[in-house]
C-alpha cells in the first residue's frame, strides 16, 4: 500500500514539475528495477544475519 502511495506521489510530482510521460515511465521503471535488485540481494543477507544471531544466542544461552 505504501508503494502504491509512493507511485501516485511520484506521478503527481512529475506532472507538477511539467515533465513528460516518457520520462515519468522511464523513471518509475528504473526505480522498480533498482528496488528489485536491492531486495534480491538484501533479503538473503538479512536472513543470514538472523540465523547467525539466533546461533550466537543459542551458543551463549
Buried (B, 14 or more C-beta within 10 A) or exposed (E): EEEEEEEEEBBEEBEEEEEEEEEBEEEBEEBEEEEEEEEEEEEEEEEEEEEEEEEEEEEEE
